[in-house]
Amino acid sequence: MTARTGPLSDVRVLDLTQALAGPYCTMLLADLGADVIKIEPPAGDMSRGLGPFPADRKGCDYGGYFASVNRNKRSVVLDLKRDADRETFFRLVQTADAVVENAKSGVMDRTGVSYERLREIKPALVYAAIRGFGDPRTGASPYADWPAFDIVAQSMGGLVAVTGPQGGGGYKAGPAVGDIYPGTLAALGVVSAIHAARRTGQGQFLDVAMYDAILALSEMIVYTYSGAGVIREPGGNGTPVLCPFDIFPTRDGAVAIAAPGENHWKILCDAIGRLELVTDDRTCNVNRRVANADFVRGILSEWTKAHTTREIVDAIGGKVPVGPVNTAKDIFEDPHPRTRAMLVEVEQPGDNPPLVLAGCPIKLTGTPSGIYARAPRLGEHTEQVLADAGISIAHKEQS
């Protein structure tokens, strides 16, 4: 892609975020066409210093971490601790639909760019915050002043306690879902609030607590405890309510097989040469298979371990829900991500080859989303953005 064509092409967002949760939120908005202006301090977003790094470090002042979640954005350097730069920011606010930040509670207030101050400048402004434990404006938390990272949110929100091998103490998820899921929800909140502001003329404050987001993601643990007094524990690669619904070892890797329905179970039994299991009292319906899950898993494991992953996928693919456990190398070799624009080569500054990034999974036919620009160098668009807002560099220096 070479231009902003997404459905949010008439939206401007001022991005005060750093690290992952906030930048992921604004990345989604940018992929969907929003003009996202990343306001960075003179030292830049902390994630610029995280790898993997390109060979030409002088030509590119960021690594893969920053490149991934800051594509499609423009970078402006402003030191909001300085009166002149803060006034410049206020002028940019007049041109924006939303401001997004992910500092600890109270940081932006002390800097002089609180929601209340910005609302005075533009009543229709949407102000979004992503914090570990939320903001007092939407509900007090005893942890409001605590710092938080992905692993803390995963732990406190209940995800770790139900993830990992049976009988274990819990595992964090591999991807940083404690950042990425709150960021995703915040993007939805921003779009919803802008929709309301355009209808009413009034903006609003919204926030997403990382703890809250992971608790919502782990919703099953809430109703099972409330309704049955059951405290869910790590369940390995299966689930306590469906069977088979597991990861099974193969001769050269592992494969996911999900056949809880009776039709899929019959097809699977036929494929493994065990049609008698269709009527066996231990496996004749999903409830009996759940009650005898170890027996079912044992039979299927014997079959899967005798075959390669490819052989199993070829045997039941398209008939029974099945999929290989892919590594990144496997994903790069799979035709699906390429044809779906989920592996996108993006140019990098300096004398560096393109970097492949995960594409936007939200596909639209009329207003396509996607990656149209690489991540910006620090301050790369300062002059351009200020000029667009009618702020000359000379004015900025004098103000």
C-alpha positions in Angstrom: 0.0 0.0 0.0 1.1 3.6 -0.7 -1.5 5.7 1.1 -4.0 5.8 3.9 -7.1 4.1 2.5 -8.7 2.6 5.6 -12.1 3.6 7.1 -10.5 5.9 9.6 -8.7 8.1 7.0 -10.7 11.1 8.3 -9.4 10.6 11.9 -6.3 12.2 13.5 -4.8 10.8 16.7 -2.1 12.3 18.8 -0.1 9.4 20.2 1.7 10.0 23.5 2.3 6.3 24.1 5.5 4.3 24.6 6.5 0.6 24.8 3.8 -1.8 23.7 0.2 -1.5 25.0 -0.3 2.1 23.8 1.6 1.9 20.5 -0.3 -1.3 19.6 -3.6 0.6 20.1 -2.5 3.4 17.9 -0.9 1.0 15.4 -4.3 -0.6 14.9 -5.9 2.9 14.3 -3.1 3.7 11.9 -3.5 0.5 10.0 -7.2 1.3 9.6 -6.3 4.7 8.1 -6.0 7.1 10.9 -3.4 9.9 10.7 -1.4 8.9 13.9 1.1 11.5 15.0 3.5 10.1 17.5 4.6 12.7 20.0 8.0 11.7 21.3 10.2 13.2 24.0 13.7 14.2 22.8 15.1 10.8 23.8 12.4 9.0 21.9 10.1 6.1 22.7 12.0 3.8 25.0 11.3 0.9 22.6 13.5 2.4 19.9 16.4 0.8 21.8 15.1 -2.7 21.5 16.2 -5.2 18.8 16.6 -7.0 16.6 18.5 -4.2 15.0 19.3 -3.6 11.3 22.9 -3.7 10.0 22.9 0.1 9.3 22.2 1.5 12.8 23.2 5.0 11.7 20.5 5.0 9.0 17.8 3.5 11.2 17.4 4.6 14.8 15.1 1.7 15.8 14.9 -2.0 15.9 12.3 -4.6 15.0 10.2 -4.0 18.2 9.6 -0.3 17.4 9.3 -1.0 13.6 6.4 -3.5 14.2 4.0 -1.4 16.3 4.9 2.1 15.0 4.4 1.6 11.3 2.1 4.0 9.5 2.8 6.8 12.0 4.5 10.2 11.8 7.0 11.3 14.5 7.2 14.7 16.1 9.6 15.6 18.9 8.1 17.7 21.7 9.3 18.1 25.3 6.0 18.5 27.1 7.9 19.6 30.2 8.8 22.9 28.3 6.2 25.6 28.1 6.8 26.3 24.5 6.5 22.7 23.4 3.4 22.2 25.5 1.8 25.2 23.8 2.7 23.6 20.4 1.0 20.4 21.6 -2.1 22.4 22.6 -2.3 23.7 19.0 -2.0 20.2 17.6 -4.8 19.1 19.9 -7.1 21.6 18.2 -6.6 19.5 14.9 -7.1 16.1 16.5 -10.0 13.7 17.2 -8.2 11.8 20.0 -5.2 11.7 22.3 -3.9 8.3 23.5 -1.4 7.8 26.4 -0.3 5.0 28.6 1.6 6.6 31.4 1.0 5.9 35.1 -2.0 7.6 36.7 -1.3 11.2 37.4 1.8 11.6 35.1 0.0 13.5 32.4 -1.8 15.6 34.9 1.5 16.7 36.5 2.9 17.4 33.0 0.1 19.9 32.4 -1.7 17.9 29.6 -4.5 16.3 31.6 -7.8 15.4 30.1 -9.4 18.3 31.8 -6.9 20.8 30.3 -7.2 19.4 26.8 -11.0 19.3 27.1 -10.9 23.1 27.6 -9.0 23.4 24.4 -11.3 21.1 22.4 -14.5 19.9 24.0 -15.0 17.2 21.3 -11.7 15.6 22.1 -11.5 11.9 23.0 -8.8 11.1 25.6 -7.8 7.5 26.0 -5.5 6.1 28.6 -4.1 2.6 29.0 -2.9 1.9 32.5 -2.0 -1.1 34.6 -4.9 -0.7 37.0 -7.1 2.0 35.4 -7.6 5.7 36.2 -9.5 7.2 39.2 -11.8 9.0 36.7 -13.5 5.7 35.8 -13.1 3.8 39.1 -10.7 3.8 42.1 -8.2 1.0 42.4 -6.0 0.2 45.4 -3.2 -0.4 42.9 -3.8 2.8 40.9 -0.2 4.0 41.6 1.5 0.7 40.9 3.6 0.2 37.7 2.6 -2.7 35.6 3.9 -4.8 32.7 2.5 -7.6 30.6 3.4 -10.4 33.0 1.8 -8.6 35.9 -1.4 -8.1 34.1 -1.4 -11.7 32.9 -0.9 -12.9 36.5 -3.4 -10.7 38.3 -6.1 -11.0 35.6 -6.2 -14.8 36.0 -4.6 -15.9 32.7 -1.4 -17.4 34.2 -3.4 -19.4 36.8 -5.2 -21.4 34.0 -2.3 -21.7 31.5 0.3 -24.5 31.4 0.7 -28.2 32.2 -1.8 -29.8 34.5 -0.8 -29.7 38.1 1.6 -26.8 37.5 1.7 -23.3 39.0 0.8 -21.5 35.8 2.5 -20.1 32.8 2.4 -16.7 31.1 1.3 -16.7 27.5 4.1 -16.4 25.0 2.9 -13.3 23.2 2.5 -10.1 25.4 -1.3 -10.4 25.6 -1.2 -8.3 28.8 -0.2 -5.4 26.6 -1.7 -6.3 23.2 -5.3 -7.1 24.4 -5.7 -3.9 26.4 -4.3 -2.0 23.4 -6.8 -3.7 21.1 -9.7 -2.9 23.4 -8.5 0.7 23.7 -8.6 1.1 19.9 -12.2 -0.1 19.9 -12.9 2.4 22.7 -11.3 5.3 20.8 -13.3 4.6 17.6 -16.5 4.2 19.6 -15.9 7.5 21.5 -15.1 9.4 18.3 -18.3 8.1 16.8 -20.2 9.5 19.8 -18.3 12.8 19.8 -19.2 13.4 16.1 -22.9 12.7 16.9 -23.0 14.9 20.1 -20.1 17.3 19.8 -18.8 16.1 23.2 -15.7 14.1 23.7 -15.0 12.0 26.8 -12.3 10.3 28.8 -11.9 6.5 28.5 -9.5 4.1 29.9 -8.6 0.4 29.7 -6.8 -1.2 32.7 -4.5 -4.0 31.8 -5.8 -6.0 34.7 -9.4 -5.5 33.6 -8.6 -6.5 30.0 -7.0 -9.8 31.0 -9.8 -10.5 33.4 -12.3 -10.0 30.5 -10.2 -12.2 28.3 -10.3 -14.9 31.0 -14.1 -14.6 31.4 -14.6 -18.4 31.9 -12.9 -18.4 35.2 -15.4 -15.8 36.5 -18.6 -17.6 35.7 -17.3 -21.1 36.6 -16.3 -19.8 40.1 -19.5 -17.9 40.6 -21.8 -20.5 39.2 -20.2 -23.7 40.5 -17.5 -22.6 43.0 -14.8 -24.1 40.7 -11.4 -22.6 40.7 -10.0 -23.3 37.3 -6.4 -24.6 37.2 -3.9 -25.2 34.3 -5.4 -27.7 32.0 -2.5 -28.4 29.8 -3.3 -28.4 26.1 -6.9 -29.5 26.5 -10.1 -28.1 27.9 -12.3 -29.6 30.6 -15.5 -29.3 28.6 -14.6 -30.7 25.1 -12.8 -33.8 23.9 -10.8 -34.3 21.8 -9.7 -30.7 21.8 -5.9 -31.0 22.3 -2.4 -30.6 21.0 -1.0 -34.0 20.1 2.6 -35.1 19.5 3.6 -36.2 16.1 6.7 -38.0 14.7 8.3 -34.6 13.9 6.4 -32.0 15.9 2.8 -31.5 17.1 -0.6 -31.0 15.8 -3.9 -29.5 17.0 -7.0 -31.7 16.6 -10.5 -30.6 17.7 -13.3 -33.1 17.1 -15.8 -32.6 19.9 -18.9 -32.9 17.6 -20.2 -36.3 16.7 -19.8 -36.0 12.9 -16.1 -34.9 13.3 -15.5 -37.6 15.8 -16.9 -40.3 13.4 -14.7 -39.0 10.6 -11.6 -39.0 12.9 -12.4 -42.5 14.1 -12.5 -43.7 10.5 -9.2 -42.0 9.7 -7.4 -43.7 12.5 -9.0 -47.1 11.8 -11.0 -47.2 15.0 -14.6 -47.0 13.9 -15.7 -49.0 16.9 -15.0 -45.9 19.1 -18.1 -44.2 17.5 -20.4 -46.5 19.6 -18.1 -47.4 22.4 -19.7 -46.5 25.7 -16.6 -44.6 26.7 -16.5 -42.4 23.6 -20.0 -42.4 22.0 -20.7 -38.8 22.8 -18.8 -35.7 23.8 -19.8 -36.0 27.5 -18.5 -39.6 27.7 -15.3 -38.5 25.9 -14.8 -35.7 28.4 -15.3 -38.2 31.3 -12.8 -40.5 29.7 -10.5 -37.9 28.3 -7.2 -39.7 29.2 -8.4 -42.8 27.3 -9.3 -40.7 24.2 -6.0 -38.7 24.3 -4.0 -41.9 24.7 -5.6 -43.5 21.6 -5.1 -40.4 19.5 -1.6 -39.8 20.7 -0.6 -43.4 19.6 -1.9 -42.5 16.1 -0.3 -39.1 15.9 3.1 -40.2 17.2 3.3 -42.8 14.4 2.9 -40.2 11.7 4.5 -36.9 10.6 2.6 -33.7 11.1 2.2 -33.4 7.3 0.8 -36.9 7.0 -1.9 -36.1 9.7 -2.9 -32.8 8.1 -3.1 -34.5 4.7 -5.3 -37.3 6.1 -7.9 -35.2 7.9 -7.4 -31.6 6.8 -10.7 -30.2 5.5 -12.7 -32.9 7.2 -11.8 -32.5 10.9 -10.5 -29.3 12.5 -6.8 -29.8 12.5 -3.7 -27.6 12.2 0.1 -28.0 12.7 1.8 -26.3 15.6 3.7 -23.8 13.5 7.0 -22.1 14.3 7.8 -18.7 12.7 9.7 -20.6 10.0 6.7 -22.7 9.3 4.5 -19.6 9.0 6.8 -18.0 6.5 6.6 -21.1 4.4 2.8 -21.4 4.6 0.9 -19.9 1.7 -1.9 -18.6 3.8 -0.2 -15.6 5.5 1.3 -14.4 2.2 -2.0 -14.6 0.3 -3.8 -12.9 3.2 -1.2 -10.0 3.4 -0.3 -11.1 7.0 3.5 -11.2 6.2 4.3 -7.8 4.7 7.7 -6.6 3.5 8.3 -3.0 4.7 11.2 -0.8 3.7 13.5 0.4 6.4 15.6 3.6 6.4 19.3 3.6 5.7 21.1 1.0 3.8 18.9 -1.8 5.2 16.8 -4.5 3.5 13.1 -4.7 4.0 11.7 -6.1 7.3 8.8 -8.4 7.3 6.0 -7.4 9.7 2.8 -9.0 10.8 0.0 -7.4 8.7 -3.3 -6.0 9.8 -5.8 -8.9 10.4 -8.9 -6.6 9.9 -9.6 -6.9 6.2 -12.0 -4.5 4.5 -13.1 -4.6 0.8 -14.2 -1.0 0.4 -11.6 0.9 2.5 -8.6 -1.4 2.8 -6.5 -1.5 5.9 -2.8 -2.3 5.8 0.8 -1.1 6.0 1.6 1.9 3.8 4.6 3.4 5.6 7.5 2.2 7.7 8.0 3.4 11.3 9.4 6.9 11.5 12.8 8.0 12.5 12.8 10.1 15.7 11.3 13.5 14.9 11.2 12.7 11.2 7.9 14.6 10.6 8.2 17.4 13.0 8.4 20.2 10.4 5.8 18.6 8.2 3.2 18.1 10.9 3.7 21.6 12.4 3.4 23.1 9.0 0.1 21.2 8.4 -1.2 22.7 11.6 -0.1 26.2 10.6 2.8 26.2 13.1 6.1 27.3 11.7 9.4 26.1 13.2 10.2 29.8 13.9 6.9 30.2 15.7 7.6 27.1 17.8 11.0 28.4 18.8 9.6 31.8 19.8 6.5 30.6 21.6 
